[in-house]
């Protein structure tokens, strides 16, 4: 377990401040946040490249706050910092203290895992960014650390290489007993990899938990927007016959669970709005509405973003392309839709 206790580091615009954070052994923990939020600085402090102004780092019960970098059993992985004068094979084997035969075998097995055997005699300048990241990961794995730190490892990669390396990271993690701590600004990347994550803003953790916990119970408006909530509605919640209903004068939404009555901010994710056929009887849902398509446009290779209007209120939803094409959805079409889930958002 890695424990971060009462850590403070003064930066240019704010102070990085982590009061008490525990990262369990063999976790894949993601720090997620906008650029300049303090994520990389925190990673550098964990690695030992920077010193905190205050606080402690405890690894498996041992205080490593003042330990030198090479004694921490923590490795920072970054493809931008390979030794340019060494071949890939020499880079990977640089920190191994095993006998020569064991060293060669370890390099061979790691390169096979990462599919970089064909790169062993090349120099870093002759590698693509994706290949550099693989080599850096191999350098980290052969050292058998307790923790591997990844600082935006998939940033600036083209889409195909990004997807391939994302898959390989999952495979490597699943087949190891190593704790991974990963920094990114990409929420989709975090969803694909993280067991737990912390969202950082201006040096402070806004919310921490599993992906499911953060998606279902965003702590505030910033978290909701950052994690993909595109419909934020101000209004009030009332109770009627044991049911809790949100209303803002344009739409009434049955919340489906017990809520606090009074003024409220709720969120609806685009994927939680479902366009349905004109036959409503197949949907046992109290939140069914009639509206009009204001705009429709591709949002990815396989989905459309559809903007719906109901009683003057615009809502964003996401529709799979094959379904949209089958239903012949287009601008100004009259449609029926249902809201499957609405989440309360608590402001700090």
N, C-alpha and C positions, 0 to 999 in steps of 0.2 A: 504493500500500500504506500502511495505517496501522499503525504499530508503537507499542505501549505498553510502556515499559521501566521496571522497578523502581518502579512507581507505588505510593504509599502515601497514604492519607487517613484520619486518625483520626475515627471516628464515635462516637456515644454508647455503643453496646454492643460494638463491635468495630472493627477496622481494615481498611478496604478495601485489599487488597494484590494487585496484578497484577504478577508478575515479568517475564514476557515474552510478549506476545501480538501476533500478526501477523494483520491482516485484509486479504485480497487485494483488489485493484481489482475492481469490478463483482461483489462477493460480496453475498449477502443473509445477513447474520450476525445471529443471534438470541442475546441474553443471556436465559436462562431461569432463573427462581428464585422462591422464595416472597417475599411482601411483606416489606420490611425487610431484604433480603439484600444491598443495596448497588448494585442494578442502575441505578436512576435517578441516584444520585450519580455513578456511573461515566460515564453519558451526559452529565451536566452538566459533568463535568471535560473530556470530549472536546469538548463544544461551547464551553467557555470560560466558562461561568457560575459555575463553582467552580474554585478552585485546589487542586492536590494539595499535600500536605506534602512529598513527594519524588517523583522520577521524571521521565520525559520522554515527550512525544508527538511522533512523527516521521511526517509525511505526505509520501509520495513523496520521501523523503530529506531533507526540510526539517524542522528543529526548530520546532514551532509551540507549544511549551509556554507561552511567554509572549506569544504573538501575541494581539492583541485579537480579540474575537468576529467582527467584520465583515471580518477579514482571513484567516480560516481556511479559507474555501471549504467550510465545514461548516455545515449548517442544521438546527436543531432544529425538528421539526414537532409542533405541539400545538394542537388545536382549542380548547382552553380559553383560549388567550392571543391571540385576535384583538383588533384595535383596535376597541373598541365604538362609537366615534364615526365610524368610516369604513364605507362600503358594502363589499360583497364585492369589487366591482371595484377600489375604492381600496385595500383590504387587499392584494389580489393584486399590484397594481402598485406598492405602496409602495417596494420596494427596487430596482426596475428603473431602471437608468441609461441605457437606450437612448433614442433619439429617439422622439417621440410616436407616429409611424406604426408603427415597429417594436414599440414597447411595446404598442400596441393589438392588433397582430397576434399577439404572443406570448401575451397574456392570452386572446385569442379561442381560439387553438389549444389552450392548456392547459385552459381551461374545457370545450372540446368533448371532450377526452380524458377528463375527470373527470365529464362530464355535469352541469355546474352552470351552463350558460349562462343558465338561467331565474332564477338567484339573484343576478345581478350587481348589481341595484339594492337588494337587501335589506341590512339591518343584522344583525350577529351575533346580537342578542337575538331575532330572528325566524327563526332557523335551528334545526333539530333538531341533536342531537349528531352524527349521521352526516354531516349537511351541513357542520357546523363542521369536522369532520375532513377532509372533501374540500377545503374552502377552505384550510385550513392546508397541506394537501399541495400544492395549486396554488401557494400562496405560496412554498413551498420549491422546486418544480420550475422556476418562472420565473427563479429566481436562478442556475440552472445550476450547482449546487454539485458538488463531487466526492463528498461524503458527505451523505446525509440521515439524521437521527437520529429515531427514532420511539419515543416513550415511552408504552407501553400504548395504542396508537392505536385499538384495537377494544374497549377496556374500557367497560362500562356501556351498550353498544349492544344493542338488541333483536336477536333471532336472525336475522331476515331481513336487516336492515341490516348486521349483523356479517358474514354470509355474502357479501353483495354487495360490501362494502368489502374483504373478504379477497380475493375474486376480482380486484377492481380493482387492489389492491396488486401482485398477481402479474403482471397485465398491464402495469402501469406499469414494474415492474422489468424484465420481459422485453423491453420496448421502449426501454430506456434504457441508458446506459453509466455509470449512477450506482451507487455503493456504498450499500447500505441497512444500517443498524444498528438493530435493533429490540429493544425490551425488552418482555417479557411474563412473566406467571406461568402462562399457558395452554399446556400441552404440545401440544394439538391444533393450536393456532394456529402454534406453532413448526414442527410437522411439515409443515403446509400451505405454509409460506413459506421456511423456512431452507435454504440450501445448506450452511452450517456453523453450529454453535451451541456455546455454552459454558453450562454449568449452574453457577450461583453459589450458594454457601451461606455466610452470615456473612462476606461480603466476599472470599471466595476462590473461584477456579474449581475446582470438583470434578472436572469432566471436560469435554473439548472435542473436537470432531470433526464428522464428517458425522452425519446422522440415523441412517443404517444402522450406523455404527460404535458409536454410543452405545446403540442398541437391542439390538445383538447382543453387545456386550461392556461392560455396565455395570460401572463401576469399583468400586462398593460398594453396600451395601444401600440407602442413601439414593437413589442414582441409579436403582436398579432400581424402587423403590417410586414415585418421582417420575415415572418414565416408563411407568408402567402395569403393572408386574409385580405381580399380585395373589396369586400362590402362591409363597411362600418356604419352602423345605424344608431343614432341617438334617439332616445324615446323614454318610455317608462314601462315597467312590468306590473301587472295587476293579477290578483288571484280571482278566479271564477270557478266555483264548484270543484275546488281542489286542483284546478288546472292553472298554469301560469302562462300568461299571454303578454307578449311584447307588442306595443303599439306606438307608432309615431305620427298618426294622422293619415298616413298613406297606405300602410300595410299592417295587418295583425298577424303575429307569428306565435303559434303554440310552441313553447319551449321544450316540452316533453319531460321536464324534470323540475324539481323544486328550486325556486329562485328567490332572491331577496326582492321584495316589492319596492317600487319607487323609481326614481330616475335611473336610467341604465344605458350603457353602451354595449351593443352586441356585435358579433362578427359572423359573417357567412362566407365560407370559402367558395370559390368558383365551382369546384367539383361537387359541392353539396347542393347545387341547384340543378335539377333534372328537368329537361324539356320532355314533355310527354305527348302522347297522341290526343286527339280530341275526345277519346273515350276515357273518362275519368274513373270508371267503376273498377278498373284493375288496380288502383292505387289507394291503399288504406292509409291515407295521410291527410291530416287536417289542414296542412299548409299547401293547398292547391289554388293556383291563381290563373287568371287570364291576362295576357299582356301582348306586347308587340315587340318585334326585333328592331332595335334602333340601328345596330351595326353588327356585322359579322366579318371576321378576318382570321387568317391562319395565325396560330400562336406557337405552333411547333409542327414537326413533320406529320404528326398524327392527330392533332387537335385544332379546333377552332375556338377563338374567344368570341362569345356572343354577348352583346349588351342588350338586355331586356328592359322594357319600360312598363311599369304597372302604376297607374294613378299618378303619373308624373315622377315616379321614383325609378332611377336607373340602377340595374343590378348586373354585375359581371358574372357570367358562368362559362364553364369549359365543356365543350362537347367533342366527343370522338368523331373524327372526320367521316368514317363510314356511316355512322348513325345520322350525322347532319346531312350527308348526301342522300341517304335513303329517305329521310323525312322532307327532303327538298327545302331545307331552311334557307331563307334569304332575307335581305333587308325589307322591312315593312310587313313581313308575314305576321299574321295573328297566330299566337300559340298558347298552349297551356303549359304550366310548369309547376313543379313542387319544390319546396325547400325541405331537404331531408334532415339537416342539422344546423342549428344556430348556437353559438357559444357566447356566454357572458364574458366580458372583458373588464377586469378590475383595474382601475386607474390607481397609481401610487399616490 
